[in-house]
């Protein structure tokens, strides 16, 4: 369940911050990594 919430949060952030396709993927990966490192969704 935590990975689903983490994915939703990263996806929402990537949609808001990303401009094009490549940038959105990069922002998603960055947010996924940051949210996993912080441990919010554990």
mmCIF file of the N, C-alpha and C atoms, coordinates in Angstrom:
data_MODEL
# 
_entry.id   MODEL 
# 
loop_
_atom_site.group_PDB 
_atom_site.id 
_atom_site.type_symbol 
_atom_site.label_atom_id 
_atom_site.label_alt_id 
_atom_site.label_comp_id 
_atom_site.label_asym_id 
_atom_site.label_entity_id 
_atom_site.label_seq_id 
_atom_site.pdbx_PDB_ins_code 
_atom_site.Cartn_x 
_atom_site.Cartn_y 
_atom_site.Cartn_z 
_atom_site.occupancy 
_atom_site.B_iso_or_equiv 
_atom_site.pdbx_formal_charge 
_atom_site.auth_seq_id 
_atom_site.auth_comp_id 
_atom_site.auth_asym_id 
_atom_site.auth_atom_id 
_atom_site.pdbx_PDB_model_num 
ATOM 1   N N  . UNK A 1 1  ? 0.816  -1.201 0.000   1.00 0.00 ? 1  UNK A N  1 
ATOM 2   C CA . UNK A 1 1  ? 0.000  0.000  0.000   1.00 0.00 ? 1  UNK A CA 1 
ATOM 3   C C  . UNK A 1 1  ? 0.858  1.263  0.000   1.00 0.00 ? 1  UNK A C  1 
ATOM 4   N N  . UNK A 1 2  ? 1.986  1.213  0.682   1.00 0.00 ? 2  UNK A N  1 
ATOM 5   C CA . UNK A 1 2  ? 2.829  2.402  0.742   1.00 0.00 ? 2  UNK A CA 1 
ATOM 6   C C  . UNK A 1 2  ? 3.411  2.751  -0.624  1.00 0.00 ? 2  UNK A C  1 
ATOM 7   N N  . UNK A 1 3  ? 3.706  1.743  -1.440  1.00 0.00 ? 3  UNK A N  1 
ATOM 8   C CA . UNK A 1 3  ? 4.250  2.031  -2.774  1.00 0.00 ? 3  UNK A CA 1 
ATOM 9   C C  . UNK A 1 3  ? 3.195  2.659  -3.670  1.00 0.00 ? 3  UNK A C  1 
ATOM 10  N N  . UNK A 1 4  ? 1.940  2.290  -3.473  1.00 0.00 ? 4  UNK A N  1 
ATOM 11  C CA . UNK A 1 4  ? 0.867  2.894  -4.260  1.00 0.00 ? 4  UNK A CA 1 
ATOM 12  C C  . UNK A 1 4  ? 0.723  4.369  -3.897  1.00 0.00 ? 4  UNK A C  1 
ATOM 13  N N  . UNK A 1 5  ? 0.723  4.678  -2.610  1.00 0.00 ? 5  UNK A N  1 
ATOM 14  C CA . UNK A 1 5  ? 0.622  6.075  -2.179  1.00 0.00 ? 5  UNK A CA 1 
ATOM 15  C C  . UNK A 1 5  ? 1.827  6.883  -2.620  1.00 0.00 ? 5  UNK A C  1 
ATOM 16  N N  . UNK A 1 6  ? 2.996  6.266  -2.538  1.00 0.00 ? 6  UNK A N  1 
ATOM 17  C CA . UNK A 1 6  ? 4.222  6.929  -2.979  1.00 0.00 ? 6  UNK A CA 1 
ATOM 18  C C  . UNK A 1 6  ? 4.162  7.216  -4.480  1.00 0.00 ? 6  UNK A C  1 
ATOM 19  N N  . UNK A 1 7  ? 3.673  6.248  -5.250  1.00 0.00 ? 7  UNK A N  1 
ATOM 20  C CA . UNK A 1 7  ? 3.530  6.428  -6.696  1.00 0.00 ? 7  UNK A CA 1 
ATOM 21  C C  . UNK A 1 7  ? 2.528  7.506  -7.051  1.00 0.00 ? 7  UNK A C  1 
ATOM 22  N N  . UNK A 1 8  ? 1.417  7.547  -6.312  1.00 0.00 ? 8  UNK A N  1 
ATOM 23  C CA . UNK A 1 8  ? 0.411  8.577  -6.568  1.00 0.00 ? 8  UNK A CA 1 
ATOM 24  C C  . UNK A 1 8  ? 0.956  9.969  -6.252  1.00 0.00 ? 8  UNK A C  1 
ATOM 25  N N  . UNK A 1 9  ? 1.667  10.091 -5.134  1.00 0.00 ? 9  UNK A N  1 
ATOM 26  C CA . UNK A 1 9  ? 2.236  11.386 -4.769  1.00 0.00 ? 9  UNK A CA 1 
ATOM 27  C C  . UNK A 1 9  ? 3.295  11.817 -5.785  1.00 0.00 ? 9  UNK A C  1 
ATOM 28  N N  . UNK A 1 10 ? 4.141  10.888 -6.201  1.00 0.00 ? 10 UNK A N  1 
ATOM 29  C CA . UNK A 1 10 ? 5.176  11.210 -7.185  1.00 0.00 ? 10 UNK A CA 1 
ATOM 30  C C  . UNK A 1 10 ? 4.548  11.540 -8.539  1.00 0.00 ? 10 UNK A C  1 
ATOM 31  N N  . UNK A 1 11 ? 3.520  10.817 -8.913  1.00 0.00 ? 11 UNK A N  1 
ATOM 32  C CA . UNK A 1 11 ? 2.835  11.082 -10.178 1.00 0.00 ? 11 UNK A CA 1 
ATOM 33  C C  . UNK A 1 11 ? 2.149  12.430 -10.204 1.00 0.00 ? 11 UNK A C  1 
ATOM 34  N N  . UNK A 1 12 ? 1.514  12.793 -9.089  1.00 0.00 ? 12 UNK A N  1 
ATOM 35  C CA . UNK A 1 12 ? 0.852  14.091 -9.003  1.00 0.00 ? 12 UNK A CA 1 
ATOM 36  C C  . UNK A 1 12 ? 1.878  15.218 -9.085  1.00 0.00 ? 12 UNK A C  1 
ATOM 37  N N  . UNK A 1 13 ? 2.983  15.063 -8.368  1.00 0.00 ? 13 UNK A N  1 
ATOM 38  C CA . UNK A 1 13 ? 4.039  16.077 -8.412  1.00 0.00 ? 13 UNK A CA 1 
ATOM 39  C C  . UNK A 1 13 ? 4.668  16.195 -9.785  1.00 0.00 ? 13 UNK A C  1 
ATOM 40  N N  . UNK A 1 14 ? 4.871  15.062 -10.443 1.00 0.00 ? 14 UNK A N  1 
ATOM 41  C CA . UNK A 1 14 ? 5.462  15.077 -11.782 1.00 0.00 ? 14 UNK A CA 1 
ATOM 42  C C  . UNK A 1 14 ? 4.526  15.742 -12.777 1.00 0.00 ? 14 UNK A C  1 
ATOM 43  N N  . UNK A 1 15 ? 3.232  15.523 -12.613 1.00 0.00 ? 15 UNK A N  1 
ATOM 44  C CA . UNK A 1 15 ? 2.263  16.147 -13.510 1.00 0.00 ? 15 UNK A CA 1 
ATOM 45  C C  . UNK A 1 15 ? 2.273  17.663 -13.334 1.00 0.00 ? 15 UNK A C  1 
ATOM 46  N N  . UNK A 1 16 ? 2.398  18.118 -12.092 1.00 0.00 ? 16 UNK A N  1 
ATOM 47  C CA . UNK A 1 16 ? 2.386  19.553 -11.819 1.00 0.00 ? 16 UNK A CA 1 
ATOM 48  C C  . UNK A 1 16 ? 3.702  20.222 -12.222 1.00 0.00 ? 16 UNK A C  1 
ATOM 49  N N  . UNK A 1 17 ? 4.839  19.553 -11.991 1.00 0.00 ? 17 UNK A N  1 
ATOM 50  C CA . UNK A 1 17 ? 6.142  20.169 -12.211 1.00 0.00 ? 17 UNK A CA 1 
ATOM 51  C C  . UNK A 1 17 ? 6.732  19.900 -13.595 1.00 0.00 ? 17 UNK A C  1 
ATOM 52  N N  . UNK A 1 18 ? 6.377  18.770 -14.194 1.00 0.00 ? 18 UNK A N  1 
ATOM 53  C CA . UNK A 1 18 ? 6.978  18.387 -15.469 1.00 0.00 ? 18 UNK A CA 1 
ATOM 54  C C  . UNK A 1 18 ? 6.399  19.164 -16.630 1.00 0.00 ? 18 UNK A C  1 
ATOM 55  N N  . UNK A 1 19 ? 7.265  19.493 -17.577 1.00 0.00 ? 19 UNK A N  1 
ATOM 56  C CA . UNK A 1 19 ? 6.808  20.230 -18.745 1.00 0.00 ? 19 UNK A CA 1 
ATOM 57  C C  . UNK A 1 19 ? 6.490  19.299 -19.898 1.00 0.00 ? 19 UNK A C  1 
ATOM 58  N N  . UNK A 1 20 ? 7.497  18.550 -20.345 1.00 0.00 ? 20 UNK A N  1 
ATOM 59  C CA . UNK A 1 20 ? 7.304  17.621 -21.446 1.00 0.00 ? 20 UNK A CA 1 
ATOM 60  C C  . UNK A 1 20 ? 7.338  16.188 -20.956 1.00 0.00 ? 20 UNK A C  1 
ATOM 61  N N  . UNK A 1 21 ? 7.380  15.282 -21.878 1.00 0.00 ? 21 UNK A N  1 
ATOM 62  C CA . UNK A 1 21 ? 7.356  13.858 -21.537 1.00 0.00 ? 21 UNK A CA 1 
ATOM 63  C C  . UNK A 1 21 ? 8.615  13.444 -20.766 1.00 0.00 ? 21 UNK A C  1 
ATOM 64  N N  . UNK A 1 22 ? 9.779  13.829 -21.280 1.00 0.00 ? 22 UNK A N  1 
ATOM 65  C CA . UNK A 1 22 ? 11.041 13.425 -20.664 1.00 0.00 ? 22 UNK A CA 1 
ATOM 66  C C  . UNK A 1 22 ? 11.209 14.066 -19.287 1.00 0.00 ? 22 UNK A C  1 
ATOM 67  N N  . UNK A 1 23 ? 10.851 15.336 -19.179 1.00 0.00 ? 23 UNK A N  1 
ATOM 68  C CA . UNK A 1 23 ? 10.968 16.048 -17.904 1.00 0.00 ? 23 UNK A CA 1 
ATOM 69  C C  . UNK A 1 23 ? 10.027 15.455 -16.866 1.00 0.00 ? 23 UNK A C  1 
ATOM 70  N N  . UNK A 1 24 ? 8.827  15.071 -17.272 1.00 0.00 ? 24 UNK A N  1 
ATOM 71  C CA . UNK A 1 24 ? 7.866  14.473 -16.352 1.00 0.00 ? 24 UNK A CA 1 
ATOM 72  C C  . UNK A 1 24 ? 8.396  13.160 -15.801 1.00 0.00 ? 24 UNK A C  1 
ATOM 73  N N  . UNK A 1 25 ? 9.015  12.356 -16.639 1.00 0.00 ? 25 UNK A N  1 
ATOM 74  C CA . UNK A 1 25 ? 9.584  11.088 -16.186 1.00 0.00 ? 25 UNK A CA 1 
ATOM 75  C C  . UNK A 1 25 ? 10.724 11.342 -15.207 1.00 0.00 ? 25 UNK A C  1 
ATOM 76  N N  . UNK A 1 26 ? 11.577 12.313 -15.506 1.00 0.00 ? 26 UNK A N  1 
ATOM 77  C CA . UNK A 1 26 ? 12.674 12.635 -14.597 1.00 0.00 ? 26 UNK A CA 1 
ATOM 78  C C  . UNK A 1 26 ? 12.168 13.135 -13.250 1.00 0.00 ? 26 UNK A C  1 
ATOM 79  N N  . UNK A 1 27 ? 11.170 13.996 -13.265 1.00 0.00 ? 27 UNK A N  1 
ATOM 80  C CA . UNK A 1 27 ? 10.607 14.518 -12.020 1.00 0.00 ? 27 UNK A CA 1 
ATOM 81  C C  . UNK A 1 27 ? 9.954  13.384 -11.231 1.00 0.00 ? 27 UNK A C  1 
ATOM 82  N N  . UNK A 1 28 ? 9.250  12.479 -11.917 1.00 0.00 ? 28 UNK A N  1 
ATOM 83  C CA . UNK A 1 28 ? 8.636  11.343 -11.242 1.00 0.00 ? 28 UNK A CA 1 
ATOM 84  C C  . UNK A 1 28 ? 9.693  10.485 -10.551 1.00 0.00 ? 28 UNK A C  1 
ATOM 85  N N  . UNK A 1 29 ? 10.767 10.167 -11.251 1.00 0.00 ? 29 UNK A N  1 
ATOM 86  C CA . UNK A 1 29 ? 11.817 9.339  -10.661 1.00 0.00 ? 29 UNK A CA 1 
ATOM 87  C C  . UNK A 1 29 ? 12.492 10.035 -9.484  1.00 0.00 ? 29 UNK A C  1 
ATOM 88  N N  . UNK A 1 30 ? 12.712 11.334 -9.612  1.00 0.00 ? 30 UNK A N  1 
ATOM 89  C CA . UNK A 1 30 ? 13.311 12.093 -8.524  1.00 0.00 ? 30 UNK A CA 1 
ATOM 90  C C  . UNK A 1 30 ? 12.402 12.104 -7.299  1.00 0.00 ? 30 UNK A C  1 
ATOM 91  N N  . UNK A 1 31 ? 11.118 12.365 -7.504  1.00 0.00 ? 31 UNK A N  1 
ATOM 92  C CA . UNK A 1 31 ? 10.183 12.376 -6.382  1.00 0.00 ? 31 UNK A CA 1 
ATOM 93  C C  . UNK A 1 31 ? 10.032 10.993 -5.761  1.00 0.00 ? 31 UNK A C  1 
ATOM 94  N N  . UNK A 1 32 ? 10.005 9.945  -6.582  1.00 0.00 ? 32 UNK A N  1 
ATOM 95  C CA . UNK A 1 32 ? 9.910  8.570  -6.075  1.00 0.00 ? 32 UNK A CA 1 
ATOM 96  C C  . UNK A 1 32 ? 11.093 8.274  -5.158  1.00 0.00 ? 32 UNK A C  1 
ATOM 97  N N  . UNK A 1 33 ? 12.282 8.674  -5.603  1.00 0.00 ? 33 UNK A N  1 
ATOM 98  C CA . UNK A 1 33 ? 13.495 8.440  -4.820  1.00 0.00 ? 33 UNK A CA 1 
ATOM 99  C C  . UNK A 1 33 ? 13.480 9.254  -3.517  1.00 0.00 ? 33 UNK A C  1 
ATOM 100 N N  . UNK A 1 34 ? 13.085 10.518 -3.619  1.00 0.00 ? 34 UNK A N  1 
ATOM 101 C CA . UNK A 1 34 ? 13.050 11.378 -2.433  1.00 0.00 ? 34 UNK A CA 1 
ATOM 102 C C  . UNK A 1 34 ? 12.027 10.897 -1.414  1.00 0.00 ? 34 UNK A C  1 
ATOM 103 N N  . UNK A 1 35 ? 10.847 10.535 -1.874  1.00 0.00 ? 35 UNK A N  1 
ATOM 104 C CA . UNK A 1 35 ? 9.800  10.064 -0.956  1.00 0.00 ? 35 UNK A CA 1 
ATOM 105 C C  . UNK A 1 35 ? 10.200 8.736  -0.314  1.00 0.00 ? 35 UNK A C  1 
ATOM 106 N N  . UNK A 1 36 ? 10.918 7.909  -1.034  1.00 0.00 ? 36 UNK A N  1 
ATOM 107 C CA . UNK A 1 36 ? 11.401 6.643  -0.466  1.00 0.00 ? 36 UNK A CA 1 
ATOM 108 C C  . UNK A 1 36 ? 12.508 6.865  0.538   1.00 0.00 ? 36 UNK A C  1 
ATOM 109 N N  . UNK A 1 37 ? 13.369 7.832  0.276   1.00 0.00 ? 37 UNK A N  1 
ATOM 110 C CA . UNK A 1 37 ? 14.480 8.119  1.179   1.00 0.00 ? 37 UNK A CA 1 
ATOM 111 C C  . UNK A 1 37 ? 14.039 8.748  2.479   1.00 0.00 ? 37 UNK A C  1 
ATOM 112 N N  . UNK A 1 38 ? 13.003 9.576  2.399   1.00 0.00 ? 38 UNK A N  1 
ATOM 113 C CA . UNK A 1 38 ? 12.483 10.241 3.600   1.00 0.00 ? 38 UNK A CA 1 
ATOM 114 C C  . UNK A 1 38 ? 11.736 9.235  4.469   1.00 0.00 ? 38 UNK A C  1 
ATOM 115 N N  . UNK A 1 39 ? 11.051 8.287  3.850   1.00 0.00 ? 39 UNK A N  1 
ATOM 116 C CA . UNK A 1 39 ? 10.321 7.270  4.599   1.00 0.00 ? 39 UNK A CA 1 
ATOM 117 C C  . UNK A 1 39 ? 8.944  7.720  5.045   1.00 0.00 ? 39 UNK A C  1 
ATOM 118 N N  . UNK A 1 40 ? 8.329  8.636  4.307   1.00 0.00 ? 40 UNK A N  1 
ATOM 119 C CA . UNK A 1 40 ? 7.008  9.119  4.685   1.00 0.00 ? 40 UNK A CA 1 
ATOM 120 C C  . UNK A 1 40 ? 5.955  8.007  4.543   1.00 0.00 ? 40 UNK A C  1 
ATOM 121 N N  . UNK A 1 41 ? 6.026  7.243  3.487   1.00 0.00 ? 41 UNK A N  1 
ATOM 122 C CA . UNK A 1 41 ? 4.991  6.264  3.183   1.00 0.00 ? 41 UNK A CA 1 
ATOM 123 C C  . UNK A 1 41 ? 5.397  4.851  3.607   1.00 0.00 ? 41 UNK A C  1 
ATOM 124 N N  . UNK A 1 42 ? 5.917  4.704  4.783   1.00 0.00 ? 42 UNK A N  1 
ATOM 125 C CA . UNK A 1 42 ? 6.288  3.368  5.270   1.00 0.00 ? 42 UNK A CA 1 
ATOM 126 C C  . UNK A 1 42 ? 5.313  2.872  6.294   1.00 0.00 ? 42 UNK A C  1 
# 
